Amino acid sequence: MGWLAASPPGFRQALFDGASLQRIAAGAYLYHIDDDANGLWGLESGSVAVEYAHPSGLLKPACVLHRGHWGGEGPILDGRKRSVGIRALQDCMFCRVPLGHVRRLLATNPQYWREIGRLALEHYDLTAGIAADGMIPDSRRRLVAVLMRLAGLRDPYPLETGEIHLSKSEIASIVNLSRSSLTPLLIDLQAKGVIELGYRRIRVQVPARLLSNSLTSDDSP
């Protein structure tokens, strides 16, 4: 599933030959901003928040990644430290591939650099999508676009239904709304049977109906 599924079988097997599984409890970090690089990772189960350092000095989530996503290629390309933090939103299982193993693999099989480039382009597409969502002027449509993305329903390998394990304050920050403006929009979507609200959880019940709701608003931000 995901990036690795589209890679050559030889590359997949070579990565798995050096991989190990790591379980992370909900609320714990796989790594923090400015941590040293420690290789590639793939999300086997659960979901994570990708956090960045806001100019205010606070850490804020930018997006949510679900089962099948891979990451960690930045330091392989240029030796940088981690530029984002990865926080588990649920109990998660990761596939970890040490940096040394990846570098040895690429040194002996330079054709596999293409796969690292594909992963970087996948994250470029994700970042461009986040920016595009943020520029939607209508607040309801912007919210729907963000909910679809956070729930994993707009991924290249989308889930059939999706859950978002973030607080309302975190979602409001991503959507660029106050919590008081966000809450009535969420309540309206729940009343229509499109989403189900819980404590630090939103479940998208009917993705197609959620998407259709983005086309029926003349609300302003």
DANORFEN-V220766 format. One record per backbone hydrogen bond with DSSP energy under -0.5 kcal/mol. CO is the residue of the C=O (numbers start at 1). NH is the residue of the N-H. E is the energy in kcal/mol with one decimal. If there is no record, write none. Layout:
CO_NH_E / CO_NH_E
This chain:
2_5_-0.6 / 2_6_-0.8 / 3_6_-1.0 / 4_7_-1.6 / 8_11_-0.6 / 8_12_-2.2 / 9_13_-2.7 / 10_14_-2.1 / 11_15_-2.2 / 12_16_-2.5 / 13_17_-1.9 / 14_18_-0.6 / 15_18_-1.3 / 16_19_-1.1 / 18_98_-0.7 / 20_96_-3.4 / 22_94_-3.1 / 24_92_-3.0 / 25_28_-2.2 / 28_88_-2.9 / 31_86_-2.3 / 32_35_-1.9 / 35_82_-2.8 / 40_97_-2.6 / 41_71_-2.4 / 42_44_-0.8 / 42_95_-3.0 / 43_68_-2.8 / 45_93_-1.4 / 46_67_-0.6 / 47_89_-2.6 / 47_90_-1.0 / 48_65_-2.5 / 49_51_-0.7 / 49_87_-2.4 / 50_62_-3.3 / 50_63_-1.0 / 51_85_-2.2 / 52_54_-0.8 / 52_60_-2.2 / 54_57_-2.9 / 58_54_-2.8 / 60_52_-2.5 / 63_50_-2.6 / 65_48_-2.3 / 66_69_-2.0 / 68_3_-0.5 / 69_43_-3.0 / 71_41_-2.2 / 73_77_-1.6 / 74_77_-0.7 / 74_78_-1.9 / 75_79_-2.0 / 82_34_-3.5 / 85_51_-2.9 / 85_87_-0.5 / 86_30_-2.7 / 86_31_-0.9 / 87_49_-2.9 / 88_27_-3.2 / 92_24_-2.5 / 93_44_-2.8 / 93_45_-1.3 / 94_22_-2.4 / 94_96_-0.6 / 95_42_-2.1 / 96_20_-2.0 / 97_40_-1.5 / 98_102_-2.0 / 99_103_-2.6 / 100_104_-2.2 / 101_105_-2.2 / 102_106_-2.4 / 103_107_-2.1 / 104_108_-1.8 / 105_109_-1.3 / 109_112_-2.5 / 110_113_-1.7 / 111_114_-1.1 / 112_115_-1.1 / 112_116_-1.1 / 113_117_-2.3 / 114_118_-2.2 / 115_119_-1.8 / 116_120_-2.1 / 117_121_-2.3 / 118_122_-2.1 / 119_123_-1.8 / 120_124_-1.8 / 121_125_-2.6 / 122_126_-1.8 / 123_127_-2.4 / 124_128_-2.7 / 125_129_-2.2 / 126_130_-2.2 / 127_131_-2.2 / 128_132_-2.4 / 129_133_-2.5 / 130_134_-2.0 / 131_135_-0.8 / 132_135_-0.9 / 133_136_-1.6 / 135_137_-0.5 / 137_221_-0.7 / 138_142_-2.5 / 139_143_-2.4 / 140_144_-2.6 / 141_145_-2.4 / 142_146_-2.3 / 143_147_-3.0 / 144_148_-2.5 / 145_149_-1.9 / 146_150_-3.3 / 147_151_-2.2 / 148_153_-2.2 / 148_154_-0.6 / 149_152_-1.7 / 152_155_-0.7 / 152_159_-1.4 / 155_158_-0.8 / 162_204_-2.9 / 163_165_-0.5 / 164_166_-0.9 / 164_202_-1.8 / 167_171_-2.2 / 168_172_-2.8 / 169_173_-1.9 / 170_174_-1.8 / 171_175_-2.6 / 172_176_-1.1 / 172_177_-2.5 / 178_182_-2.2 / 179_183_-2.5 / 180_184_-0.6 / 181_185_-0.7 / 182_185_-0.5 / 182_186_-2.1 / 183_187_-2.6 / 184_188_-2.1 / 185_189_-1.9 / 186_190_-2.3 / 187_191_-2.5 / 188_192_-1.4 / 189_194_-2.2 / 189_195_-0.8 / 190_193_-2.0 / 194_205_-2.1 / 194_206_-1.3 / 196_203_-2.6 / 198_200_-0.6 / 198_201_-1.3 / 201_198_-2.7 / 202_164_-2.6 / 202_204_-0.5 / 203_196_-2.3 / 203_205_-0.8 / 204_162_-0.7 / 206_210_-2.2 / 207_211_-2.4 / 208_212_-2.0 / 209_213_-1.4 / 210_214_-0.6 / 211_214_-1.3 / 212_215_-1.5 / 213_216_-1.0
